[in-house]
Amino acid sequence: MRAYFDANEPIPWQRVYVLPRFVHFSHESHFHAGVDCAECHGEVPRMEHLARVRELTMGWCVECHRQRGASDDCLTCHY
């Protein structure tokens, strides 16, 4: 990524996770809540190639919200 930054070129991202269009997800709110990136994305620094480590299903997300005391109101994540 540094090489792209230094060359002022866009990073050619390849999507690993795709959520339905009616789902709203904010990395910012999860970051501020103290959720470690590895909980959803795995140990990225140790990966040679990024890979999906979790199936981001509604049930998995709801369970995580309930364990952390986060809102499980439908409008928290759905438009």
PyMOL Python script that loads the backbone (N, CA, C, O; Angstrom):
from pymol import cmd

cmd.read_pdbstr("""\
ATOM      1  N   MET A   1       0.825  -1.178   0.000  1.00  0.00           N
ATOM      2  CA  MET A   1       0.000   0.000   0.000  1.00  0.00           C
ATOM      3  C   MET A   1       0.879   1.255   0.000  1.00  0.00           C
ATOM      4  O   MET A   1       0.537   2.278  -0.593  1.00  0.00           O
ATOM      5  N   ARG A   2       1.996   1.143   0.670  1.00  0.00           N
ATOM      6  CA  ARG A   2       2.892   2.297   0.730  1.00  0.00           C
ATOM      7  C   ARG A   2       3.355   2.708  -0.670  1.00  0.00           C
ATOM      8  O   ARG A   2       3.444   3.898  -0.971  1.00  0.00           O
ATOM      9  N   ALA A   3       3.645   1.734  -1.517  1.00  0.00           N
ATOM     10  CA  ALA A   3       4.108   2.030  -2.880  1.00  0.00           C
ATOM     11  C   ALA A   3       3.036   2.790  -3.658  1.00  0.00           C
ATOM     12  O   ALA A   3       3.348   3.726  -4.395  1.00  0.00           O
ATOM     13  N   TYR A   4       1.776   2.392  -3.496  1.00  0.00           N
ATOM     14  CA  TYR A   4       0.695   3.104  -4.170  1.00  0.00           C
ATOM     15  C   TYR A   4       0.579   4.523  -3.640  1.00  0.00           C
ATOM     16  O   TYR A   4       0.383   5.469  -4.403  1.00  0.00           O
ATOM     17  N   PHE A   5       0.701   4.662  -2.330  1.00  0.00           N
ATOM     18  CA  PHE A   5       0.637   5.992  -1.718  1.00  0.00           C
ATOM     19  C   PHE A   5       1.769   6.869  -2.230  1.00  0.00           C
ATOM     20  O   PHE A   5       1.552   8.008  -2.644  1.00  0.00           O
ATOM     21  N   ASP A   6       2.975   6.325  -2.197  1.00  0.00           N
ATOM     22  CA  ASP A   6       4.141   7.090  -2.649  1.00  0.00           C
ATOM     23  C   ASP A   6       4.029   7.493  -4.114  1.00  0.00           C
ATOM     24  O   ASP A   6       4.495   8.565  -4.500  1.00  0.00           O
ATOM     25  N   ALA A   7       3.413   6.638  -4.934  1.00  0.00           N
ATOM     26  CA  ALA A   7       3.254   6.924  -6.366  1.00  0.00           C
ATOM     27  C   ALA A   7       1.985   7.737  -6.641  1.00  0.00           C
ATOM     28  O   ALA A   7       1.674   8.047  -7.791  1.00  0.00           O
ATOM     29  N   ASN A   8       1.262   8.078  -5.576  1.00  0.00           N
ATOM     30  CA  ASN A   8       0.013   8.830  -5.708  1.00  0.00           C
ATOM     31  C   ASN A   8      -0.968   8.112  -6.646  1.00  0.00           C
ATOM     32  O   ASN A   8      -1.639   8.738  -7.467  1.00  0.00           O
ATOM     33  N   GLU A   9      -1.032   6.781  -6.502  1.00  0.00           N
ATOM     34  CA  GLU A   9      -1.919   5.963  -7.318  1.00  0.00           C
ATOM     35  C   GLU A   9      -2.989   5.336  -6.423  1.00  0.00           C
ATOM     36  O   GLU A   9      -2.732   5.047  -5.254  1.00  0.00           O
ATOM     37  N   PRO A  10      -4.175   5.128  -6.966  1.00  0.00           N
ATOM     38  CA  PRO A  10      -5.211   4.473  -6.163  1.00  0.00           C
ATOM     39  C   PRO A  10      -4.859   3.010  -5.896  1.00  0.00           C
ATOM     40  O   PRO A  10      -4.249   2.343  -6.732  1.00  0.00           O
ATOM     41  N   ILE A  11      -5.244   2.534  -4.743  1.00  0.00           N
ATOM     42  CA  ILE A  11      -5.003   1.142  -4.386  1.00  0.00           C
ATOM     43  C   ILE A  11      -6.045   0.284  -5.107  1.00  0.00           C
ATOM     44  O   ILE A  11      -7.239   0.560  -4.997  1.00  0.00           O
ATOM     45  N   PRO A  12      -5.625  -0.742  -5.837  1.00  0.00           N
ATOM     46  CA  PRO A  12      -6.587  -1.590  -6.554  1.00  0.00           C
ATOM     47  C   PRO A  12      -7.225  -2.615  -5.599  1.00  0.00           C
ATOM     48  O   PRO A  12      -6.892  -3.800  -5.620  1.00  0.00           O
ATOM     49  N   TRP A  13      -8.133  -2.130  -4.780  1.00  0.00           N
ATOM     50  CA  TRP A  13      -8.771  -2.992  -3.780  1.00  0.00           C
ATOM     51  C   TRP A  13      -9.534  -4.126  -4.441  1.00  0.00           C
ATOM     52  O   TRP A  13     -10.123  -3.959  -5.509  1.00  0.00           O
ATOM     53  N   GLN A  14      -9.516  -5.268  -3.798  1.00  0.00           N
ATOM     54  CA  GLN A  14     -10.351  -6.391  -4.210  1.00  0.00           C
ATOM     55  C   GLN A  14     -11.230  -6.731  -3.015  1.00  0.00           C
ATOM     56  O   GLN A  14     -10.747  -7.067  -1.933  1.00  0.00           O
ATOM     57  N   ARG A  15     -12.510  -6.634  -3.241  1.00  0.00           N
ATOM     58  CA  ARG A  15     -13.466  -6.827  -2.163  1.00  0.00           C
ATOM     59  C   ARG A  15     -13.416  -8.256  -1.626  1.00  0.00           C
ATOM     60  O   ARG A  15     -13.423  -9.220  -2.391  1.00  0.00           O
ATOM     61  N   VAL A  16     -13.366  -8.377  -0.292  1.00  0.00           N
ATOM     62  CA  VAL A  16     -13.363  -9.676   0.371  1.00  0.00           C
ATOM     63  C   VAL A  16     -14.732  -9.939   0.981  1.00  0.00           C
ATOM     64  O   VAL A  16     -15.250 -11.054   0.916  1.00  0.00           O
ATOM     65  N   TYR A  17     -15.309  -8.903   1.573  1.00  0.00           N
ATOM     66  CA  TYR A  17     -16.640  -9.009   2.182  1.00  0.00           C
ATOM     67  C   TYR A  17     -17.615  -8.145   1.397  1.00  0.00           C
ATOM     68  O   TYR A  17     -17.308  -7.004   1.052  1.00  0.00           O
ATOM     69  N   VAL A  18     -18.778  -8.687   1.120  1.00  0.00           N
ATOM     70  CA  VAL A  18     -19.829  -7.928   0.440  1.00  0.00           C
ATOM     71  C   VAL A  18     -21.103  -8.095   1.253  1.00  0.00           C
ATOM     72  O   VAL A  18     -21.580  -9.211   1.459  1.00  0.00           O
ATOM     73  N   LEU A  19     -21.643  -6.986   1.709  1.00  0.00           N
ATOM     74  CA  LEU A  19     -22.892  -6.998   2.455  1.00  0.00           C
ATOM     75  C   LEU A  19     -24.028  -6.566   1.529  1.00  0.00           C
ATOM     76  O   LEU A  19     -23.796  -5.845   0.558  1.00  0.00           O
ATOM     77  N   PRO A  20     -25.237  -6.996   1.820  1.00  0.00           N
ATOM     78  CA  PRO A  20     -26.374  -6.561   1.013  1.00  0.00           C
ATOM     79  C   PRO A  20     -26.518  -5.033   1.048  1.00  0.00           C
ATOM     80  O   PRO A  20     -26.102  -4.385   2.008  1.00  0.00           O
ATOM     81  N   ARG A  21     -27.101  -4.479   0.010  1.00  0.00           N
ATOM     82  CA  ARG A  21     -27.226  -3.019  -0.088  1.00  0.00           C
ATOM     83  C   ARG A  21     -28.114  -2.420   0.993  1.00  0.00           C
ATOM     84  O   ARG A  21     -28.004  -1.229   1.285  1.00  0.00           O
ATOM     85  N   PHE A  22     -28.994  -3.219   1.595  1.00  0.00           N
ATOM     86  CA  PHE A  22     -29.878  -2.696   2.630  1.00  0.00           C
ATOM     87  C   PHE A  22     -29.249  -2.749   4.020  1.00  0.00           C
ATOM     88  O   PHE A  22     -29.897  -2.402   5.008  1.00  0.00           O
ATOM     89  N   VAL A  23     -28.000  -3.180   4.101  1.00  0.00           N
ATOM     90  CA  VAL A  23     -27.292  -3.234   5.379  1.00  0.00           C
ATOM     91  C   VAL A  23     -26.343  -2.052   5.470  1.00  0.00           C
ATOM     92  O   VAL A  23     -25.575  -1.776   4.548  1.00  0.00           O
ATOM     93  N   HIS A  24     -26.412  -1.361   6.598  1.00  0.00           N
ATOM     94  CA  HIS A  24     -25.497  -0.245   6.851  1.00  0.00           C
ATOM     95  C   HIS A  24     -24.431  -0.740   7.820  1.00  0.00           C
ATOM     96  O   HIS A  24     -24.757  -1.236   8.898  1.00  0.00           O
ATOM     97  N   PHE A  25     -23.182  -0.612   7.452  1.00  0.00           N
ATOM     98  CA  PHE A  25     -22.086  -1.001   8.330  1.00  0.00           C
ATOM     99  C   PHE A  25     -21.103   0.147   8.410  1.00  0.00           C
ATOM    100  O   PHE A  25     -20.708   0.714   7.391  1.00  0.00           O
ATOM    101  N   SER A  26     -20.708   0.486   9.629  1.00  0.00           N
ATOM    102  CA  SER A  26     -19.742   1.557   9.834  1.00  0.00           C
ATOM    103  C   SER A  26     -18.529   1.019  10.582  1.00  0.00           C
ATOM    104  O   SER A  26     -18.643   0.589  11.730  1.00  0.00           O
ATOM    105  N   HIS A  27     -17.382   1.043   9.939  1.00  0.00           N
ATOM    106  CA  HIS A  27     -16.162   0.672  10.653  1.00  0.00           C
ATOM    107  C   HIS A  27     -15.926   1.648  11.796  1.00  0.00           C
ATOM    108  O   HIS A  27     -15.447   1.258  12.860  1.00  0.00           O
ATOM    109  N   GLU A  28     -16.261   2.919  11.579  1.00  0.00           N
ATOM    110  CA  GLU A  28     -16.003   3.947  12.586  1.00  0.00           C
ATOM    111  C   GLU A  28     -16.694   3.639  13.910  1.00  0.00           C
ATOM    112  O   GLU A  28     -16.068   3.731  14.966  1.00  0.00           O
ATOM    113  N   SER A  29     -17.976   3.274  13.869  1.00  0.00           N
ATOM    114  CA  SER A  29     -18.693   3.001  15.116  1.00  0.00           C
ATOM    115  C   SER A  29     -18.116   1.773  15.819  1.00  0.00           C
ATOM    116  O   SER A  29     -18.061   1.739  17.048  1.00  0.00           O
ATOM    117  N   HIS A  30     -17.693   0.783  15.071  1.00  0.00           N
ATOM    118  CA  HIS A  30     -17.099  -0.410  15.672  1.00  0.00           C
ATOM    119  C   HIS A  30     -15.724  -0.091  16.257  1.00  0.00           C
ATOM    120  O   HIS A  30     -15.365  -0.610  17.314  1.00  0.00           O
ATOM    121  N   PHE A  31     -14.967   0.745  15.586  1.00  0.00           N
ATOM    122  CA  PHE A  31     -13.660   1.179  16.090  1.00  0.00           C
ATOM    123  C   PHE A  31     -13.828   1.908  17.417  1.00  0.00           C
ATOM    124  O   PHE A  31     -13.123   1.622  18.385  1.00  0.00           O
ATOM    125  N   HIS A  32     -14.772   2.856  17.457  1.00  0.00           N
ATOM    126  CA  HIS A  32     -14.998   3.627  18.687  1.00  0.00           C
ATOM    127  C   HIS A  32     -15.547   2.755  19.817  1.00  0.00           C
ATOM    128  O   HIS A  32     -15.385   3.090  20.991  1.00  0.00           O
ATOM    129  N   ALA A  33     -16.191   1.645  19.472  1.00  0.00           N
ATOM    130  CA  ALA A  33     -16.708   0.721  20.488  1.00  0.00           C
ATOM    131  C   ALA A  33     -15.613  -0.232  20.987  1.00  0.00           C
ATOM    132  O   ALA A  33     -15.855  -1.038  21.886  1.00  0.00           O
ATOM    133  N   GLY A  34     -14.420  -0.142  20.407  1.00  0.00           N
ATOM    134  CA  GLY A  34     -13.312  -0.968  20.860  1.00  0.00           C
ATOM    135  C   GLY A  34     -13.285  -2.368  20.274  1.00  0.00           C
ATOM    136  O   GLY A  34     -12.614  -3.251  20.808  1.00  0.00           O
ATOM    137  N   VAL A  35     -14.007  -2.580  19.181  1.00  0.00           N
ATOM    138  CA  VAL A  35     -13.987  -3.895  18.530  1.00  0.00           C
ATOM    139  C   VAL A  35     -12.680  -4.021  17.756  1.00  0.00           C
ATOM    140  O   VAL A  35     -12.387  -3.205  16.882  1.00  0.00           O
ATOM    141  N   ASP A  36     -11.905  -5.036  18.078  1.00  0.00           N
ATOM    142  CA  ASP A  36     -10.634  -5.246  17.399  1.00  0.00           C
ATOM    143  C   ASP A  36     -10.886  -5.730  15.970  1.00  0.00           C
ATOM    144  O   ASP A  36     -11.753  -6.573  15.743  1.00  0.00           O
ATOM    145  N   CYS A  37     -10.144  -5.209  15.026  1.00  0.00           N
ATOM    146  CA  CYS A  37     -10.306  -5.572  13.614  1.00  0.00           C
ATOM    147  C   CYS A  37     -10.237  -7.090  13.402  1.00  0.00           C
ATOM    148  O   CYS A  37     -10.947  -7.635  12.558  1.00  0.00           O
ATOM    149  N   ALA A  38      -9.385  -7.760  14.167  1.00  0.00           N
ATOM    150  CA  ALA A  38      -9.172  -9.201  14.000  1.00  0.00           C
ATOM    151  C   ALA A  38     -10.429 -10.009  14.307  1.00  0.00           C
ATOM    152  O   ALA A  38     -10.557 -11.143  13.845  1.00  0.00           O
ATOM    153  N   GLU A  39     -11.355  -9.448  15.074  1.00  0.00           N
ATOM    154  CA  GLU A  39     -12.572 -10.199  15.392  1.00  0.00           C
ATOM    155  C   GLU A  39     -13.380 -10.524  14.141  1.00  0.00           C
ATOM    156  O   GLU A  39     -14.030 -11.568  14.085  1.00  0.00           O
ATOM    157  N   CYS A  40     -13.350  -9.664  13.155  1.00  0.00           N
ATOM    158  CA  CYS A  40     -14.075  -9.904  11.906  1.00  0.00           C
ATOM    159  C   CYS A  40     -13.136 -10.284  10.774  1.00  0.00           C
ATOM    160  O   CYS A  40     -13.492 -11.090   9.914  1.00  0.00           O
ATOM    161  N   HIS A  41     -11.947  -9.714  10.767  1.00  0.00           N
ATOM    162  CA  HIS A  41     -11.040  -9.860   9.633  1.00  0.00           C
ATOM    163  C   HIS A  41      -9.900 -10.845   9.865  1.00  0.00           C
ATOM    164  O   HIS A  41      -9.134 -11.124   8.942  1.00  0.00           O
ATOM    165  N   GLY A  42      -9.773 -11.378  11.078  1.00  0.00           N
ATOM    166  CA  GLY A  42      -8.682 -12.297  11.374  1.00  0.00           C
ATOM    167  C   GLY A  42      -7.368 -11.558  11.565  1.00  0.00           C
ATOM    168  O   GLY A  42      -7.332 -10.329  11.616  1.00  0.00           O
ATOM    169  N   GLU A  43      -6.308 -12.313  11.667  1.00  0.00           N
ATOM    170  CA  GLU A  43      -4.970 -11.745  11.895  1.00  0.00           C
ATOM    171  C   GLU A  43      -4.364 -11.277  10.569  1.00  0.00           C
ATOM    172  O   GLU A  43      -3.473 -11.924  10.019  1.00  0.00           O
ATOM    173  N   VAL A  44      -4.850 -10.169  10.077  1.00  0.00           N
ATOM    174  CA  VAL A  44      -4.449  -9.654   8.766  1.00  0.00           C
ATOM    175  C   VAL A  44      -2.930  -9.496   8.627  1.00  0.00           C
ATOM    176  O   VAL A  44      -2.382  -9.862   7.588  1.00  0.00           O
ATOM    177  N   PRO A  45      -2.237  -8.967   9.631  1.00  0.00           N
ATOM    178  CA  PRO A  45      -0.775  -8.811   9.452  1.00  0.00           C
ATOM    179  C   PRO A  45      -0.044 -10.126   9.201  1.00  0.00           C
ATOM    180  O   PRO A  45       1.057 -10.124   8.649  1.00  0.00           O
ATOM    181  N   ARG A  46      -0.637 -11.238   9.596  1.00  0.00           N
ATOM    182  CA  ARG A  46       0.004 -12.539   9.407  1.00  0.00           C
ATOM    183  C   ARG A  46      -0.430 -13.241   8.124  1.00  0.00           C
ATOM    184  O   ARG A  46       0.080 -14.312   7.797  1.00  0.00           O
ATOM    185  N   MET A  47      -1.366 -12.642   7.400  1.00  0.00           N
ATOM    186  CA  MET A  47      -1.876 -13.264   6.175  1.00  0.00           C
ATOM    187  C   MET A  47      -1.019 -12.878   4.978  1.00  0.00           C
ATOM    188  O   MET A  47      -0.676 -11.711   4.791  1.00  0.00           O
ATOM    189  N   GLU A  48      -0.684 -13.869   4.181  1.00  0.00           N
ATOM    190  CA  GLU A  48       0.021 -13.567   2.937  1.00  0.00           C
ATOM    191  C   GLU A  48      -0.963 -12.962   1.938  1.00  0.00           C
ATOM    192  O   GLU A  48      -0.637 -12.020   1.216  1.00  0.00           O
ATOM    193  N   HIS A  49      -2.177 -13.524   1.910  1.00  0.00           N
ATOM    194  CA  HIS A  49      -3.249 -13.000   1.075  1.00  0.00           C
ATOM    195  C   HIS A  49      -4.478 -12.861   1.955  1.00  0.00           C
ATOM    196  O   HIS A  49      -4.799 -13.756   2.737  1.00  0.00           O
ATOM    197  N   LEU A  50      -5.155 -11.749   1.826  1.00  0.00           N
ATOM    198  CA  LEU A  50      -6.361 -11.550   2.622  1.00  0.00           C
ATOM    199  C   LEU A  50      -7.413 -12.574   2.242  1.00  0.00           C
ATOM    200  O   LEU A  50      -7.588 -12.906   1.069  1.00  0.00           O
ATOM    201  N   ALA A  51      -8.099 -13.062   3.239  1.00  0.00           N
ATOM    202  CA  ALA A  51      -9.136 -14.053   3.011  1.00  0.00           C
ATOM    203  C   ALA A  51     -10.286 -13.805   3.981  1.00  0.00           C
ATOM    204  O   ALA A  51     -10.096 -13.225   5.050  1.00  0.00           O
ATOM    205  N   ARG A  52     -11.446 -14.238   3.609  1.00  0.00           N
ATOM    206  CA  ARG A  52     -12.603 -14.127   4.487  1.00  0.00           C
ATOM    207  C   ARG A  52     -12.444 -15.138   5.622  1.00  0.00           C
ATOM    208  O   ARG A  52     -12.246 -16.328   5.377  1.00  0.00           O
ATOM    209  N   VAL A  53     -12.532 -14.660   6.857  1.00  0.00           N
ATOM    210  CA  VAL A  53     -12.400 -15.552   8.005  1.00  0.00           C
ATOM    211  C   VAL A  53     -13.724 -15.720   8.744  1.00  0.00           C
ATOM    212  O   VAL A  53     -13.860 -16.629   9.562  1.00  0.00           O
ATOM    213  N   ARG A  54     -14.693 -14.867   8.471  1.00  0.00           N
ATOM    214  CA  ARG A  54     -16.010 -14.942   9.093  1.00  0.00           C
ATOM    215  C   ARG A  54     -17.063 -14.778   8.012  1.00  0.00           C
ATOM    216  O   ARG A  54     -16.880 -14.009   7.068  1.00  0.00           O
ATOM    217  N   GLU A  55     -18.148 -15.489   8.149  1.00  0.00           N
ATOM    218  CA  GLU A  55     -19.315 -15.236   7.318  1.00  0.00           C
ATOM    219  C   GLU A  55     -20.138 -14.204   8.075  1.00  0.00           C
ATOM    220  O   GLU A  55     -20.672 -14.498   9.145  1.00  0.00           O
ATOM    221  N   LEU A  56     -20.239 -13.035   7.545  1.00  0.00           N
ATOM    222  CA  LEU A  56     -20.920 -11.945   8.251  1.00  0.00           C
ATOM    223  C   LEU A  56     -22.431 -12.071   8.087  1.00  0.00           C
ATOM    224  O   LEU A  56     -23.068 -11.303   7.366  1.00  0.00           O
ATOM    225  N   THR A  57     -22.972 -13.051   8.769  1.00  0.00           N
ATOM    226  CA  THR A  57     -24.413 -13.276   8.712  1.00  0.00           C
ATOM    227  C   THR A  57     -25.108 -12.404   9.747  1.00  0.00           C
ATOM    228  O   THR A  57     -24.481 -11.937  10.697  1.00  0.00           O
ATOM    229  N   MET A  58     -26.379 -12.192   9.563  1.00  0.00           N
ATOM    230  CA  MET A  58     -27.153 -11.402  10.506  1.00  0.00           C
ATOM    231  C   MET A  58     -27.094 -12.031  11.901  1.00  0.00           C
ATOM    232  O   MET A  58     -26.931 -11.322  12.894  1.00  0.00           O
ATOM    233  N   GLY A  59     -27.224 -13.355  11.978  1.00  0.00           N
ATOM    234  CA  GLY A  59     -27.177 -14.028  13.267  1.00  0.00           C
ATOM    235  C   GLY A  59     -25.867 -13.811  13.996  1.00  0.00           C
ATOM    236  O   GLY A  59     -25.852 -13.601  15.209  1.00  0.00           O
ATOM    237  N   TRP A  60     -24.761 -13.861  13.257  1.00  0.00           N
ATOM    238  CA  TRP A  60     -23.444 -13.651  13.861  1.00  0.00           C
ATOM    239  C   TRP A  60     -23.327 -12.222  14.390  1.00  0.00           C
ATOM    240  O   TRP A  60     -22.828 -12.002  15.494  1.00  0.00           O
ATOM    241  N   CYS A  61     -23.786 -11.259  13.603  1.00  0.00           N
ATOM    242  CA  CYS A  61     -23.724  -9.852  14.015  1.00  0.00           C
ATOM    243  C   CYS A  61     -24.621  -9.593  15.232  1.00  0.00           C
ATOM    244  O   CYS A  61     -24.203  -8.924  16.177  1.00  0.00           O
ATOM    245  N   VAL A  62     -25.846 -10.118  15.210  1.00  0.00           N
ATOM    246  CA  VAL A  62     -26.774  -9.916  16.324  1.00  0.00           C
ATOM    247  C   VAL A  62     -26.197 -10.513  17.603  1.00  0.00           C
ATOM    248  O   VAL A  62     -26.275  -9.893  18.664  1.00  0.00           O
ATOM    249  N   GLU A  63     -25.626 -11.696  17.516  1.00  0.00           N
ATOM    250  CA  GLU A  63     -25.027 -12.326  18.697  1.00  0.00           C
ATOM    251  C   GLU A  63     -23.898 -11.469  19.259  1.00  0.00           C
ATOM    252  O   GLU A  63     -23.789 -11.301  20.473  1.00  0.00           O
ATOM    253  N   CYS A  64     -23.064 -10.932  18.385  1.00  0.00           N
ATOM    254  CA  CYS A  64     -21.966 -10.060  18.818  1.00  0.00           C
ATOM    255  C   CYS A  64     -22.525  -8.815  19.503  1.00  0.00           C
ATOM    256  O   CYS A  64     -22.041  -8.420  20.564  1.00  0.00           O
ATOM    257  N   HIS A  65     -23.550  -8.192  18.897  1.00  0.00           N
ATOM    258  CA  HIS A  65     -24.165  -7.004  19.496  1.00  0.00           C
ATOM    259  C   HIS A  65     -24.704  -7.325  20.883  1.00  0.00           C
ATOM    260  O   HIS A  65     -24.507  -6.550  21.819  1.00  0.00           O
ATOM    261  N   ARG A  66     -25.379  -8.456  21.023  1.00  0.00           N
ATOM    262  CA  ARG A  66     -25.965  -8.826  22.318  1.00  0.00           C
ATOM    263  C   ARG A  66     -24.891  -9.104  23.354  1.00  0.00           C
ATOM    264  O   ARG A  66     -25.043  -8.718  24.513  1.00  0.00           O
ATOM    265  N   GLN A  67     -23.810  -9.763  22.964  1.00  0.00           N
ATOM    266  CA  GLN A  67     -22.723 -10.049  23.905  1.00  0.00           C
ATOM    267  C   GLN A  67     -22.062  -8.770  24.407  1.00  0.00           C
ATOM    268  O   GLN A  67     -21.598  -8.710  25.546  1.00  0.00           O
ATOM    269  N   ARG A  68     -22.020  -7.755  23.559  1.00  0.00           N
ATOM    270  CA  ARG A  68     -21.359  -6.498  23.914  1.00  0.00           C
ATOM    271  C   ARG A  68     -22.310  -5.441  24.471  1.00  0.00           C
ATOM    272  O   ARG A  68     -21.882  -4.357  24.869  1.00  0.00           O
ATOM    273  N   GLY A  69     -23.594  -5.762  24.497  1.00  0.00           N
ATOM    274  CA  GLY A  69     -24.568  -4.784  24.982  1.00  0.00           C
ATOM    275  C   GLY A  69     -24.855  -3.685  23.980  1.00  0.00           C
ATOM    276  O   GLY A  69     -25.333  -2.613  24.352  1.00  0.00           O
ATOM    277  N   ALA A  70     -24.565  -3.942  22.701  1.00  0.00           N
ATOM    278  CA  ALA A  70     -24.845  -2.970  21.641  1.00  0.00           C
ATOM    279  C   ALA A  70     -26.302  -3.148  21.191  1.00  0.00           C
ATOM    280  O   ALA A  70     -26.907  -4.198  21.410  1.00  0.00           O
ATOM    281  N   SER A  71     -26.833  -2.135  20.579  1.00  0.00           N
ATOM    282  CA  SER A  71     -28.223  -2.180  20.128  1.00  0.00           C
ATOM    283  C   SER A  71     -28.442  -3.316  19.125  1.00  0.00           C
ATOM    284  O   SER A  71     -27.625  -3.556  18.236  1.00  0.00           O
ATOM    285  N   ASP A  72     -29.567  -4.002  19.298  1.00  0.00           N
ATOM    286  CA  ASP A  72     -29.958  -5.004  18.289  1.00  0.00           C
ATOM    287  C   ASP A  72     -31.267  -4.590  17.635  1.00  0.00           C
ATOM    288  O   ASP A  72     -31.975  -5.423  17.070  1.00  0.00           O
ATOM    289  N   ASP A  73     -31.588  -3.304  17.712  1.00  0.00           N
ATOM    290  CA  ASP A  73     -32.723  -2.758  17.005  1.00  0.00           C
ATOM    291  C   ASP A  73     -32.455  -2.862  15.505  1.00  0.00           C
ATOM    292  O   ASP A  73     -31.348  -2.576  15.050  1.00  0.00           O
ATOM    293  N   CYS A  74     -33.448  -3.263  14.748  1.00  0.00           N
ATOM    294  CA  CYS A  74     -33.270  -3.466  13.304  1.00  0.00           C
ATOM    295  C   CYS A  74     -32.681  -2.252  12.594  1.00  0.00           C
ATOM    296  O   CYS A  74     -31.863  -2.397  11.685  1.00  0.00           O
ATOM    297  N   LEU A  75     -33.098  -1.051  13.008  1.00  0.00           N
ATOM    298  CA  LEU A  75     -32.652   0.158  12.312  1.00  0.00           C
ATOM    299  C   LEU A  75     -31.214   0.532  12.641  1.00  0.00           C
ATOM    300  O   LEU A  75     -30.678   1.481  12.069  1.00  0.00           O
ATOM    301  N   THR A  76     -30.586  -0.197  13.550  1.00  0.00           N
ATOM    302  CA  THR A  76     -29.166   0.032  13.801  1.00  0.00           C
ATOM    303  C   THR A  76     -28.348  -0.327  12.581  1.00  0.00           C
ATOM    304  O   THR A  76     -27.365   0.342  12.265  1.00  0.00           O
ATOM    305  N   CYS A  77     -28.754  -1.387  11.892  1.00  0.00           N
ATOM    306  CA  CYS A  77     -27.968  -1.899  10.771  1.00  0.00           C
ATOM    307  C   CYS A  77     -28.700  -1.909   9.435  1.00  0.00           C
ATOM    308  O   CYS A  77     -28.073  -2.036   8.383  1.00  0.00           O
ATOM    309  N   HIS A  78     -30.027  -1.774   9.471  1.00  0.00           N
ATOM    310  CA  HIS A  78     -30.805  -1.864   8.243  1.00  0.00           C
ATOM    311  C   HIS A  78     -31.478  -0.534   7.932  1.00  0.00           C
ATOM    312  O   HIS A  78     -31.970   0.164   8.819  1.00  0.00           O
ATOM    313  N   TYR A  79     -31.482  -0.208   6.648  1.00  0.00           N
ATOM    314  CA  TYR A  79     -32.120   1.045   6.195  1.00  0.00           C
ATOM    315  C   TYR A  79     -33.611   0.903   6.203  1.00  0.00           C
ATOM    316  O   TYR A  79     -34.323   1.846   5.856  1.00  0.00           O
TER     317      TYR A  79
END
""", "prot")
cmd.dss("prot")
cmd.show_as("cartoon", "prot")
cmd.util.cbc("prot")
cmd.orient("prot")
